[in-house]
Amino acid sequence: MNGGLNELPSTNQQEKIVLEITGMTCEHCARSVETIIQKNSGIESASVQFQEGKGKVVFNPEVVDADAIIDSINRSAGYRARINNANYGGSGSNHFDLIIIGGGSAAFSAATHAESLGLSVLMVNAGLPYGGTCVNVGCVPSKTLIRAAETVYHASHSNFPGIQPRGFDMNFAQVIQDKKRLVQTLQQKKYMDVVQDFKHLTMINGWASFEDAKTITVNEKEKYTALKFIIATGATTNVPNIEGLNSVRYLTNVSLFDLQEQPKSITIMGAGYIGLEIAMAYNRLGTKVRMIEFTDRVLRTQTTDISEEIEKHMRNEGIEILPNFRAVKFEKSGHDTIIHRKCPNGSVTQLIEPGKVLVASGTKANTEKLGLEKIGLQLTPKGHIQVNEMMETNIPNIYAVGDVANTPAFVYTAAYEGKIAVENAFTGCESKANYTALPWVVFTDPQIAGAGLDEAQAAGQNIPFEVAKLSLDNVPRAVAANDTRGFIKLIRNKATDVLIGARVVAPEGGELIELLSMAIQHKTTIRELAENLYPYLTLGEGIKLAAITFGKDVKKLSCCAS
C-alpha cells in the first residue's frame, strides 16, 4: 500500500467503511494500521492516511464485519478507530464503540475508562437515577442513618460510670431531609459532574432490550448498535412469593429511607447484612425492631461465632430476633399486619406487627426486560449473568459487571469490574479480577469485617489451616475505652505460616481490614505480623496480639511485649 485510497471494483459481496483513527504519529503508523486491518479474513483493500486520520476499508461482509475490523485496531497498542458516521449508512449516528446498559458505579467507571481511550459511548439508564443503588438507596443513605443513630445512642449511653449523658432531641423528618440533600449532592458531584466534560459520552434514559448481539432497542422505539456492550444493571430486593405479602404495603431499602414519619415499630424479613444494618440503625433511632429469619441464625454466610457475637449485642440493645421463622401468609387487620408462621411441628402461629414490614431477604439481578433470551446470554442458577474473571459472558462482545453478574456485590468491586471490562473489550490486555483478599465490612456496632478465607472455606479447599482468636478484652485500646465487645480472628496456612484469612468483630473494626487484606494479598506470614511495630493503644495493635496468640498466651505478656 502507498497511502492512497485504493479500492477494488464493487461487487455484491463487498461493503465499504470509512474509519476515523487516532493514535497515529507518522506514516509508519498508518502502514502499521493497514497491516492490522489486512490480517482480518475477508479484507479486500485497506488504505490509511496519517494526515487525515482516516482509513477506507473494503471487505466481504460474509467473512468479516465492520465491528471485527475496528476491534482488531482497538486491541493494538495505542490506536483507536471508530466508524465515520457520515460515511457509514449501516448504523448512522446510532452506532457507538461501546454501549453501557445501567447508570451506577460500574457504568460510570466503565464510561470514565472508555473516555480515556477515546471511545464513543452510549449509556442507557432506567429505574434508579444515575448513581445507582449505592448513592441513591444503598451505601450513602444507610451509612448516614447509621451514623445518625450512633449519635443518638451515645447521647443516652456511656461506657464510663462517672459520665451520665443527658439525652437528646431528634427531628426525624430533618434527619431524612439531610440524608436526601447528601444523596443529591453526592449524585451530582461524584457522578454527573465527573462526566459533564466527556467528549465521547452520550447519556439517555430508557429501558434497553437486545434485538441481537449487536443491537438494542430503547423504550421499544429507537435502535442503537455497538461494537461492544457492558451490562451493568445492578440488582434489586428479592421479594419472596408469600401469600398476601404484596397486599400489606411492605417496604424495601428503596422506600424505607424516604419515610418522613418515623415508624413506631418494624418487622424486618431477613437477617443478612442489609437487615442487620437497618435493624441496628432504626432501633437506636427509637423504632421498636423485630427481625424474622427463616434460617437458624443471623448473617448465615459467616461462621457461627460471628453470628452469635453480633446477635448477642443486638439483643442487648433490645432488638427482637426470631430465627427459624418461616412466614407463610400476610394479611391486614385494620392498621395491623398479621404474619402467619409455620412451626417445625407443623402448627401455625400468628405475629402481629402494628407498624411497618420491611423486606430485606436478599437481592436478585436486574435481568428482566433486557431481552437476554433473544441472544442466548447465559445466567447462573440464581439468575445472575455468568461471567469469567475478565467479565466476559458467553457472547464475545458482551460483558457484565457489578451486582447483575455472579461476582461479589459491592460498590467498589463494581467499579473495579467496569474498568476491567473496558480494558478487555478494547485493549486485549486480559485483565482479571482477583478477589483472593477482598475486604468487606458490615456496618453494625460492633462492625463485622473480613478478608480472605474463613475456617469453613479453608477446609473446603483442603488447606491445612490454624486459627487464632483474640477477644478484645486482651487489647489495651479496647480496655482503656471500656468497650471490649468482639474479637479478632486470624487464619493461617499451617504449612507456610502465611495469613490466608481474617475476621474482625469490633467497634470501628472495619478500619483494620484493609491492612489485613494487604497482608493476605502479599502473602505476609504470621511471624511478620507479630514482629511488626504497632502504636500502643490503637485497635491495630490487636492484629499483633492475635498473631502472637498462635504461639503464646498474650495474657502473660506485659504491655507492648512481643
C-alpha positions as CSV (number, residue, x, y, z in Angstrom):
1,M,0.0,0.0,0.0
2,N,1.2,3.5,-0.8
3,G,-1.2,5.5,1.4
4,G,-3.7,6.3,-1.5
5,L,-7.3,5.3,-1.1
6,N,-7.1,2.2,-3.2
7,E,-10.3,0.3,-3.8
8,L,-11.4,-2.7,-5.8
9,P,-14.4,-2.6,-8.1
10,S,-17.6,-3.1,-6.0
11,T,-19.4,-6.4,-6.1
12,N,-22.5,-7.8,-4.4
13,Q,-20.1,-9.2,-1.7
14,Q,-18.4,-6.0,-0.8
15,E,-19.0,-3.4,1.8
16,K,-17.1,-0.1,2.4
17,I,-16.5,1.8,5.6
18,V,-14.6,5.0,6.4
19,L,-12.8,5.0,9.8
20,E,-11.6,7.8,12.0
21,I,-8.3,6.6,13.5
22,T,-6.5,8.2,16.4
23,G,-3.1,7.4,18.0
24,M,-1.1,7.6,14.7
25,T,2.0,9.8,14.9
26,C,3.6,9.2,11.5
27,E,3.3,7.5,8.1
28,H,4.7,4.3,9.6
29,C,1.8,4.2,12.0
30,A,-0.6,4.4,9.0
31,R,1.1,1.4,7.4
32,S,1.0,-0.5,10.7
33,V,-2.7,0.1,10.9
34,E,-3.2,-1.1,7.4
35,T,-1.3,-4.3,8.3
36,I,-3.5,-4.8,11.3
37,I,-6.6,-4.5,9.2
38,Q,-5.3,-6.8,6.5
39,K,-4.8,-9.6,9.0
40,N,-8.5,-10.0,9.2
41,S,-10.0,-12.5,6.8
42,G,-12.2,-11.1,4.1
43,I,-10.4,-7.8,3.7
44,E,-10.2,-6.8,0.0
45,S,-8.5,-3.4,0.4
46,A,-7.4,-1.1,3.2
47,S,-5.8,2.3,2.9
48,V,-5.0,4.6,5.8
49,Q,-3.9,8.3,5.6
50,F,-1.9,9.6,8.6
51,Q,-2.5,13.3,8.0
52,E,-6.3,13.0,7.7
53,G,-6.5,10.4,10.5
54,K,-8.8,8.3,8.3
55,G,-8.9,5.0,6.6
56,K,-11.1,3.3,4.0
57,V,-11.7,-0.4,4.1
58,V,-13.4,-2.7,1.6
59,F,-14.4,-6.1,2.9
60,N,-16.6,-9.1,2.3
61,P,-19.4,-8.9,4.9
62,E,-20.0,-12.7,4.7
63,V,-16.5,-13.2,6.1
64,V,-15.9,-10.3,8.4
65,D,-17.9,-7.4,9.7
66,A,-17.0,-3.8,10.5
67,D,-17.1,-4.4,14.2
68,A,-14.4,-7.1,14.0
69,I,-12.2,-4.8,11.9
70,I,-12.5,-1.9,14.3
71,D,-11.9,-4.3,17.3
72,S,-8.7,-5.5,15.7
73,I,-7.4,-1.9,15.6
74,N,-8.6,-1.0,19.1
75,R,-6.8,-4.0,20.6
76,S,-3.5,-3.0,19.1
77,A,-1.1,-0.7,21.0
78,G,-2.2,2.9,21.1
79,Y,-4.6,3.0,18.1
80,R,-8.3,3.7,18.3
81,A,-10.8,3.5,15.5
82,R,-14.4,4.4,15.1
83,I,-16.8,4.5,12.1
84,N,-17.1,7.9,10.5
85,N,-20.9,8.1,10.9
86,A,-21.4,10.4,8.0
87,N,-20.0,7.8,5.7
88,Y,-21.5,4.7,7.2
89,G,-25.0,4.1,6.2
90,G,-25.4,0.9,8.2
91,S,-25.9,2.5,11.6
92,G,-25.6,6.2,11.2
93,S,-25.4,8.3,14.4
94,N,-26.8,5.5,16.5
95,H,-23.6,3.4,16.2
96,F,-21.1,3.5,19.1
97,D,-17.9,1.8,20.1
98,L,-19.5,0.8,23.5
99,I,-23.0,0.8,24.9
100,I,-23.3,0.6,28.6
101,I,-26.7,-0.5,30.0
102,G,-27.0,0.8,33.5
103,G,-26.1,4.0,35.4
104,G,-24.5,3.0,38.6
105,S,-20.9,2.9,39.8
106,A,-19.9,0.1,37.4
107,A,-21.4,2.0,34.5
108,F,-19.7,5.3,35.4
109,S,-16.3,3.5,36.0
110,A,-16.6,1.9,32.5
111,A,-17.6,5.2,30.9
112,T,-14.7,7.0,32.6
113,H,-12.1,4.5,31.3
114,A,-13.7,4.4,27.9
115,E,-13.4,8.2,27.7
116,S,-9.7,7.9,28.4
117,L,-9.4,5.6,25.5
118,G,-11.3,7.9,23.2
119,L,-14.2,5.5,22.7
120,S,-17.6,6.7,21.7
121,V,-20.0,5.6,24.4
122,L,-23.8,5.4,24.9
123,M,-25.0,5.0,28.5
124,V,-28.6,3.8,28.8
125,N,-30.2,4.0,32.3
126,A,-33.6,3.2,33.7
127,G,-35.0,2.6,37.1
128,L,-33.0,4.3,39.8
129,P,-31.5,7.8,39.0
130,Y,-27.9,8.0,37.8
131,G,-25.5,6.8,40.5
132,G,-27.5,3.5,41.0
133,T,-28.0,1.7,44.3
134,C,-25.1,3.0,46.3
135,V,-25.6,6.7,46.2
136,N,-29.4,6.6,45.9
137,V,-30.8,3.8,48.1
138,G,-27.8,1.9,49.4
139,C,-24.4,2.8,50.9
140,V,-24.9,6.6,51.3
141,P,-28.3,6.8,52.9
142,S,-27.8,3.7,55.0
143,K,-24.4,4.7,56.4
144,T,-25.7,8.3,57.0
145,L,-28.6,6.9,59.1
146,I,-26.2,4.5,60.9
147,R,-24.0,7.4,62.0
148,A,-27.1,9.5,63.0
149,A,-28.3,6.5,65.1
150,E,-24.8,6.2,66.7
151,T,-25.1,9.9,67.7
152,V,-28.5,9.2,69.3
153,Y,-27.1,6.1,71.1
154,H,-24.1,7.8,72.6
155,A,-26.2,10.7,73.7
156,S,-28.0,8.3,76.0
157,H,-25.4,5.6,76.8
158,S,-22.0,5.8,78.3
159,N,-19.2,3.2,78.8
160,F,-18.0,5.2,81.9
161,P,-19.9,5.1,85.2
162,G,-18.8,8.6,86.0
163,I,-20.4,10.1,82.9
164,Q,-24.2,10.2,82.6
165,P,-25.4,11.5,79.2
166,R,-28.4,13.9,79.3
167,G,-30.3,12.5,76.4
168,F,-31.1,14.1,73.0
169,D,-33.8,15.9,70.9
170,M,-34.3,14.4,67.5
171,N,-36.2,15.7,64.5
172,F,-36.6,12.5,62.4
173,A,-38.0,14.4,59.4
174,Q,-35.0,16.6,59.3
175,V,-32.6,13.6,59.5
176,I,-34.3,12.2,56.4
177,Q,-34.2,15.6,54.6
178,D,-30.5,15.9,55.5
179,K,-30.0,12.5,54.0
180,K,-31.8,13.4,50.8
181,R,-29.6,16.5,50.4
182,L,-26.5,14.5,50.9
183,V,-27.7,11.9,48.3
184,Q,-28.4,14.7,45.8
185,T,-25.1,16.4,46.4
186,L,-23.0,13.2,46.0
187,Q,-25.0,12.1,43.0
188,Q,-24.2,15.4,41.3
189,K,-20.6,15.7,42.4
190,K,-19.4,12.1,42.2
191,Y,-21.4,11.1,39.1
192,M,-22.9,13.8,36.9
193,D,-20.1,16.4,37.4
194,V,-17.5,13.7,36.7
195,V,-18.7,13.1,33.2
196,Q,-20.0,16.5,32.2
197,D,-16.9,17.3,30.1
198,F,-16.6,13.9,28.4
199,K,-16.4,14.4,24.7
200,H,-17.5,11.0,23.6
201,L,-20.3,10.1,26.0
202,T,-24.0,10.2,25.3
203,M,-26.5,9.5,28.1
204,I,-30.1,8.7,27.7
205,N,-32.9,7.4,30.0
206,G,-34.9,4.4,28.9
207,W,-35.2,0.6,29.1
208,A,-32.8,-1.2,26.8
209,S,-33.6,-4.6,25.3
210,F,-31.4,-6.6,23.0
211,E,-32.6,-7.3,19.5
212,D,-29.5,-9.2,18.6
213,A,-25.9,-9.4,20.0
214,K,-25.0,-6.0,18.4
215,T,-28.3,-4.1,18.6
216,I,-30.5,-2.8,21.4
217,T,-33.9,-1.1,21.3
218,V,-34.6,1.7,23.9
219,N,-38.1,2.1,25.1
220,E,-39.2,-0.2,22.2
221,K,-38.6,2.6,19.7
222,E,-35.0,3.7,18.8
223,K,-32.4,1.2,17.8
224,Y,-28.7,1.5,18.7
225,T,-25.7,-0.6,17.7
226,A,-22.2,-1.0,19.1
227,L,-19.0,-3.0,18.8
228,K,-19.2,-4.0,22.5
229,F,-21.8,-3.9,25.3
230,I,-21.4,-3.8,29.1
231,I,-24.4,-4.8,31.1
232,A,-24.4,-3.0,34.5
233,T,-28.0,-3.1,35.5
234,G,-27.4,-4.0,39.2
235,A,-29.8,-5.8,41.5
236,T,-33.0,-5.2,43.5
237,T,-34.6,-6.6,46.6
238,N,-35.7,-10.3,46.1
239,V,-39.3,-10.2,47.3
240,P,-40.3,-13.8,48.3
241,N,-43.5,-15.3,46.9
242,I,-45.6,-15.4,50.1
243,E,-49.3,-15.3,50.2
244,G,-50.7,-11.8,50.9
245,L,-47.3,-10.1,51.1
246,N,-48.0,-7.9,48.1
247,S,-51.2,-6.6,49.8
248,V,-49.6,-5.3,53.0
249,R,-47.6,-2.4,51.5
250,Y,-44.2,-3.7,52.6
251,L,-41.1,-1.6,52.5
252,T,-37.7,-2.2,50.9
253,N,-34.5,-0.2,51.3
254,V,-35.7,1.9,48.4
255,S,-38.9,3.1,50.2
256,L,-37.7,2.9,53.8
257,F,-35.1,5.6,53.5
258,D,-37.7,8.1,52.2
259,L,-40.2,7.7,55.1
260,Q,-40.9,11.2,56.5
261,E,-42.5,9.9,59.7
262,Q,-40.6,7.5,61.9
263,P,-42.3,4.1,62.3
264,K,-43.0,3.2,65.9
265,S,-42.2,-0.4,65.1
266,I,-40.9,-2.5,62.2
267,T,-40.6,-6.2,61.4
268,I,-37.6,-6.9,59.2
269,M,-37.8,-10.0,57.0
270,G,-34.2,-11.3,56.6
271,A,-31.1,-11.1,58.8
272,G,-28.4,-10.7,56.3
273,Y,-26.1,-7.6,56.3
274,I,-28.8,-5.3,54.9
275,G,-31.3,-6.4,57.6
276,L,-28.7,-6.1,60.4
277,E,-27.6,-2.6,59.5
278,I,-31.1,-1.3,59.2
279,A,-32.2,-3.1,62.4
280,M,-29.5,-1.5,64.5
281,A,-29.9,2.0,63.0
282,Y,-33.7,2.2,63.4
283,N,-33.6,0.6,66.8
284,R,-31.2,3.3,68.0
285,L,-33.3,6.0,66.5
286,G,-36.2,4.8,68.7
287,T,-38.2,2.4,66.5
288,K,-39.1,-1.0,68.1
289,V,-37.4,-3.5,65.8
290,R,-38.1,-7.2,65.3
291,M,-36.2,-9.5,62.9
292,I,-37.6,-12.7,61.5
293,E,-35.2,-15.1,59.8
294,F,-36.1,-18.4,58.2
295,T,-32.7,-20.0,59.0
296,D,-31.3,-20.7,62.4
297,R,-29.2,-17.6,62.9
298,V,-28.3,-14.1,61.7
299,L,-25.7,-13.5,59.0
300,R,-25.7,-17.1,58.0
301,T,-23.0,-16.5,55.3
302,Q,-20.4,-16.3,58.2
303,T,-19.3,-18.8,60.8
304,T,-21.4,-19.3,63.8
305,D,-19.1,-17.4,66.3
306,I,-19.6,-14.2,64.3
307,S,-23.4,-14.7,64.2
308,E,-23.6,-15.4,67.9
309,E,-21.4,-12.4,68.7
310,I,-23.4,-9.8,66.8
311,E,-26.7,-11.3,67.8
312,K,-25.7,-11.1,71.5
313,H,-25.1,-7.3,71.2
314,M,-28.2,-6.7,69.1
315,R,-30.4,-8.5,71.7
316,N,-28.7,-6.5,74.5
317,E,-29.9,-3.3,72.7
318,G,-33.4,-4.6,72.7
319,I,-33.7,-5.9,69.1
320,E,-36.0,-9.0,69.0
321,I,-34.6,-11.7,66.8
322,L,-36.8,-14.7,65.8
323,P,-34.7,-17.4,64.0
324,N,-36.3,-20.4,62.2
325,F,-39.3,-18.2,61.4
326,R,-40.9,-19.4,58.2
327,A,-43.6,-16.9,57.2
328,V,-46.4,-18.5,55.1
329,K,-49.0,-15.7,54.9
330,F,-49.5,-12.0,55.5
331,E,-52.8,-10.2,56.0
332,K,-54.1,-6.8,57.1
333,S,-56.3,-6.4,60.1
334,G,-57.1,-2.7,60.5
335,H,-53.8,-0.9,60.9
336,D,-52.0,-4.2,61.9
337,T,-50.2,-6.7,59.8
338,I,-50.7,-10.3,60.8
339,I,-47.8,-12.6,59.9
340,H,-48.6,-16.3,59.9
341,R,-45.7,-18.6,60.8
342,K,-45.4,-22.3,60.2
343,C,-43.6,-24.0,63.1
344,P,-41.3,-27.0,62.8
345,N,-44.0,-29.3,64.3
346,G,-46.5,-28.2,61.5
347,S,-48.6,-25.9,63.6
348,V,-49.2,-22.3,62.6
349,T,-48.9,-19.3,64.9
350,Q,-49.5,-15.6,64.4
351,L,-47.4,-12.5,64.9
352,I,-48.9,-9.0,64.9
353,E,-47.0,-6.0,63.6
354,P,-48.7,-2.7,64.3
355,G,-46.1,-0.7,62.3
356,K,-44.2,-1.5,59.1
357,V,-42.9,-4.6,57.4
358,L,-39.5,-4.4,55.6
359,V,-38.4,-7.0,53.1
360,A,-34.6,-7.5,53.3
361,S,-34.4,-11.1,52.1
362,G,-31.6,-10.8,49.7
363,T,-31.3,-9.4,46.2
364,K,-31.9,-10.5,42.6
365,A,-30.1,-9.5,39.5
366,N,-31.9,-7.0,37.2
367,T,-32.0,-9.0,34.0
368,E,-35.7,-8.8,33.2
369,K,-36.7,-6.7,30.1
370,L,-33.2,-7.0,28.7
371,G,-34.2,-9.5,26.0
372,L,-31.4,-11.8,27.0
373,E,-33.4,-14.8,25.8
374,K,-33.1,-13.4,22.3
375,I,-29.3,-13.6,22.3
376,G,-28.8,-16.7,24.4
377,L,-26.9,-15.0,27.2
378,Q,-26.0,-17.5,29.9
379,L,-27.3,-17.0,33.5
380,T,-26.4,-18.8,36.7
381,P,-29.0,-20.9,38.6
382,K,-29.6,-17.9,40.8
383,G,-30.3,-15.6,37.9
384,H,-27.1,-13.6,37.7
385,I,-25.2,-13.2,34.4
386,Q,-22.4,-15.7,34.2
387,V,-19.0,-14.1,33.7
388,N,-15.4,-15.2,34.0
389,E,-12.5,-13.3,35.7
390,M,-12.3,-11.0,32.7
391,M,-16.0,-10.1,32.9
392,E,-16.7,-11.9,29.7
393,T,-20.1,-13.6,29.1
394,N,-20.6,-16.5,26.7
395,I,-21.2,-13.9,23.9
396,P,-17.8,-12.5,22.8
397,N,-18.8,-8.8,22.5
398,I,-20.9,-8.6,25.6
399,Y,-19.6,-8.1,29.2
400,A,-21.4,-7.9,32.5
401,V,-20.2,-6.2,35.7
402,G,-21.4,-5.3,39.2
403,D,-24.4,-6.7,41.1
404,V,-26.0,-8.1,37.9
405,A,-23.1,-10.5,37.5
406,N,-22.0,-13.5,39.5
407,T,-19.3,-11.5,41.3
408,P,-19.1,-10.0,44.9
409,A,-21.8,-7.4,45.3
410,F,-20.0,-4.3,46.5
411,V,-19.8,-0.8,45.0
412,Y,-16.1,-0.9,44.9
413,T,-15.9,-4.2,43.1
414,A,-18.5,-3.0,40.6
415,A,-16.3,0.0,39.8
416,Y,-13.3,-2.3,39.6
417,E,-15.1,-4.6,37.2
418,G,-16.2,-1.8,35.0
419,K,-12.7,-0.8,34.3
420,I,-11.6,-4.4,33.7
421,A,-14.4,-4.9,31.2
422,V,-13.4,-1.9,29.1
423,E,-9.7,-2.8,29.2
424,N,-10.5,-6.4,28.0
425,A,-13.0,-5.3,25.4
426,F,-10.8,-2.7,23.7
427,T,-7.2,-3.3,24.5
428,G,-6.8,-7.0,24.7
429,C,-4.8,-6.8,27.9
430,E,-6.7,-9.7,29.5
431,S,-7.1,-8.1,32.9
432,K,-8.6,-10.4,35.6
433,A,-10.5,-9.7,38.7
434,N,-8.7,-11.0,41.8
435,Y,-10.8,-11.4,44.9
436,T,-8.4,-13.5,46.9
437,A,-8.1,-10.8,49.6
438,L,-11.3,-8.9,49.1
439,P,-12.1,-6.8,52.1
440,W,-15.7,-6.2,53.3
441,V,-17.5,-4.6,56.2
442,V,-20.9,-4.9,57.8
443,F,-21.7,-1.5,59.5
444,T,-23.3,-2.8,62.6
445,D,-21.9,-1.8,66.0
446,P,-19.6,-3.6,66.6
447,Q,-18.7,-3.7,63.0
448,I,-18.1,-7.0,61.3
449,A,-15.2,-7.1,58.7
450,G,-13.4,-9.8,56.8
451,A,-10.9,-10.6,54.1
452,G,-9.7,-13.8,52.6
453,L,-10.9,-17.2,53.7
454,D,-12.7,-18.3,56.9
455,E,-12.3,-21.7,58.5
456,A,-15.1,-23.3,56.5
457,Q,-13.7,-22.0,53.2
458,A,-10.2,-23.1,54.0
459,A,-11.4,-26.6,54.9
460,G,-13.4,-26.7,51.7
461,Q,-10.2,-26.0,49.7
462,N,-8.3,-28.7,51.7
463,I,-5.8,-26.1,53.0
464,P,-4.1,-27.1,56.3
465,F,-5.1,-24.2,58.5
466,E,-4.9,-23.0,62.1
467,V,-7.0,-20.3,63.8
468,A,-6.0,-17.7,66.5
469,K,-8.9,-15.8,68.1
470,L,-8.3,-12.9,70.4
471,S,-11.2,-11.4,72.4
472,L,-11.0,-7.6,72.7
473,D,-10.6,-7.7,76.5
474,N,-7.0,-8.5,75.6
475,V,-6.5,-5.4,73.5
476,P,-5.3,-2.3,75.6
477,R,-7.2,0.1,73.4
478,A,-10.5,-1.6,74.0
479,V,-9.8,-2.0,77.7
480,A,-9.0,1.7,78.0
481,A,-12.2,2.6,76.1
482,N,-14.3,0.4,78.4
483,D,-15.6,-1.3,75.2
484,T,-14.4,-4.8,74.8
485,R,-17.1,-6.1,72.5
486,G,-15.9,-8.5,69.8
487,F,-12.8,-10.3,68.7
488,I,-10.0,-10.5,66.1
489,K,-9.6,-13.8,64.3
490,L,-6.7,-14.8,62.1
491,I,-6.5,-17.9,59.9
492,R,-3.1,-19.1,58.7
493,N,-1.8,-21.8,56.4
494,K,0.0,-24.2,58.8
495,A,2.4,-25.4,56.2
496,T,3.6,-21.9,55.2
497,D,2.6,-19.6,58.2
498,V,1.0,-17.3,55.6
499,L,-2.1,-15.4,56.6
500,I,-5.0,-16.6,54.4
501,G,-8.0,-15.0,56.1
502,A,-9.1,-12.6,58.9
503,R,-12.4,-11.8,60.6
504,V,-12.9,-8.8,62.9
505,V,-15.9,-8.0,65.2
506,A,-15.1,-4.7,66.9
507,P,-16.2,-1.1,67.3
508,E,-14.8,0.5,64.1
509,G,-13.3,-2.9,63.2
510,G,-13.7,-2.1,59.6
511,E,-10.7,0.3,59.8
512,L,-8.4,-2.8,60.4
513,I,-9.5,-4.9,57.5
514,E,-7.6,-3.1,54.7
515,L,-4.3,-3.8,56.5
516,L,-5.2,-7.5,56.8
517,S,-6.4,-7.6,53.2
518,M,-3.0,-6.3,52.1
519,A,-1.2,-8.8,54.3
520,I,-3.2,-11.6,52.6
521,Q,-2.6,-10.2,49.1
522,H,1.2,-10.0,49.7
523,K,1.4,-13.4,51.4
524,T,2.5,-12.0,54.7
525,T,3.4,-14.5,57.4
526,I,2.0,-14.6,60.9
527,R,5.5,-14.2,62.2
528,E,5.9,-10.9,60.2
529,L,2.6,-9.6,61.6
530,A,3.7,-10.5,65.1
531,E,7.1,-8.8,64.7
532,N,5.9,-5.6,63.2
533,L,5.7,-2.4,65.2
534,Y,2.2,-1.1,66.1
535,P,1.4,2.1,68.1
536,Y,0.4,1.4,71.6
537,L,-3.3,1.9,72.5
538,T,-4.5,1.5,69.0
539,L,-7.0,-1.1,67.8
540,G,-4.5,-2.1,65.2
541,E,-2.3,-3.5,68.0
542,G,-4.8,-6.2,68.3
543,I,-3.5,-7.6,65.0
544,K,-0.1,-8.1,66.5
545,L,-1.6,-9.7,69.7
546,A,-3.8,-12.0,67.6
547,A,-0.7,-13.1,65.6
548,I,1.3,-13.7,68.8
549,T,-1.6,-15.8,70.1
550,F,-0.7,-18.6,67.6
551,G,2.3,-19.3,69.8
552,K,1.9,-17.5,73.2
553,D,-0.7,-16.7,75.8
554,V,-0.9,-12.9,75.5
555,K,-2.4,-12.7,79.0
556,K,1.0,-13.5,80.3
557,L,2.8,-10.7,78.3
558,S,3.4,-7.1,79.6
559,C,2.2,-4.1,77.6
560,C,4.0,-3.7,74.2
561,A,5.7,-7.1,74.7
562,S,6.3,-9.5,71.8
